[in-house]
Amino acid sequence: MLHAMLTAIQETAATNADVAKNSLSLLGAGIGLGLAVIGAGIGIGLIGSGSTQAIARQPEAAGTISTNAIILAALIEGVALFALVIAVLYKFV
């Protein structure tokens, strides 16, 4: 499967260099964006899991824990948004 994909990419690159360069840059942008979104999802899931466990252990600190979890989730979403902007730049530049 992987060999067939690599062969198809090489054939595309050999036939038309400009189109292949654009196609490969879009492929790279898509893969990078996908990995960034998967990483952000995992990170936010871990934050939710950890904050839920922390609140269950110390209910009196729920406000502080929730505030910190929301701030961390926003920072992770910022990284995913940054990856989206980079992928869009690859498409149009």
C-alpha positions as CSV (number, residue, x, y, z in Angstrom):
1,M,0.0,0.0,0.0
2,L,2.7,2.4,1.0
3,H,4.8,1.4,-2.0
4,A,1.9,2.1,-4.3
5,M,1.4,5.6,-2.8
6,L,5.1,6.4,-3.1
7,T,5.2,5.2,-6.7
8,A,2.1,7.3,-7.6
9,I,3.7,10.4,-6.0
10,Q,7.0,9.8,-7.9
11,E,5.1,9.4,-11.2
12,T,3.2,12.6,-10.6
13,A,6.4,14.4,-9.9
14,A,8.0,13.1,-13.0
15,T,5.2,14.1,-15.3
16,N,4.7,17.7,-14.3
17,A,7.1,19.3,-11.9
18,D,5.1,22.4,-11.2
19,V,1.8,20.6,-10.5
20,A,3.6,18.0,-8.5
21,K,5.3,20.6,-6.3
22,N,2.0,22.2,-5.6
23,S,0.3,18.9,-5.0
24,L,3.0,17.7,-2.6
25,S,2.9,21.0,-0.7
26,L,-0.8,20.6,-0.3
27,L,-0.4,17.0,0.8
28,G,2.2,18.1,3.4
29,A,0.0,20.9,4.6
30,G,-2.9,18.5,5.0
31,I,-0.9,15.9,6.9
32,G,0.5,18.6,9.2
33,L,-2.9,20.1,9.9
34,G,-4.3,16.6,10.6
35,L,-1.5,15.8,13.0
36,A,-2.0,19.2,14.8
37,V,-5.7,18.7,15.2
38,I,-5.2,15.1,16.5
39,G,-2.7,16.4,18.9
40,A,-4.9,19.2,20.1
41,G,-7.8,16.7,20.6
42,I,-5.6,14.4,22.7
43,G,-4.3,17.4,24.7
44,I,-7.7,18.7,25.5
45,G,-8.9,15.2,26.4
46,L,-6.1,14.8,28.8
47,I,-6.8,18.2,30.4
48,G,-10.5,17.3,30.8
49,S,-9.6,13.9,32.3
50,G,-7.1,15.4,34.7
51,S,-9.3,18.3,35.8
52,T,-12.2,16.0,36.4
53,Q,-10.1,13.7,38.6
54,A,-8.6,16.7,40.4
55,I,-12.1,18.1,41.1
56,A,-13.3,14.7,42.4
57,R,-10.3,14.6,44.8
58,Q,-10.6,18.2,46.0
59,P,-14.1,19.6,45.4
60,E,-13.3,22.8,47.2
61,A,-10.7,23.7,44.6
62,A,-13.1,23.2,41.7
63,G,-13.0,26.9,40.7
64,T,-9.3,27.2,40.4
65,I,-8.9,23.8,38.7
66,S,-11.6,24.7,36.1
67,T,-10.0,28.1,35.4
68,N,-6.6,26.6,34.8
69,A,-8.1,23.9,32.6
70,I,-10.0,26.4,30.4
71,I,-6.8,28.5,30.0
72,L,-4.8,25.4,29.0
73,A,-7.5,24.3,26.6
74,A,-7.5,27.8,25.0
75,L,-3.7,27.6,24.6
76,I,-3.9,24.2,22.9
77,E,-6.7,25.5,20.6
78,G,-4.4,28.4,19.7
79,V,-1.7,26.0,18.5
80,A,-4.3,24.1,16.3
81,L,-5.5,27.4,14.9
82,F,-1.9,28.4,14.1
83,A,-1.5,25.1,12.2
84,L,-4.7,25.8,10.2
85,V,-3.3,29.2,9.2
86,I,-0.1,27.7,8.1
87,A,-2.0,25.1,6.0
88,V,-4.1,27.8,4.4
89,L,-0.9,29.8,3.6
90,Y,0.5,26.7,1.8
91,K,-2.6,26.4,-0.3
92,F,-2.7,30.1,-1.5
93,V,1.0,31.0,-1.5
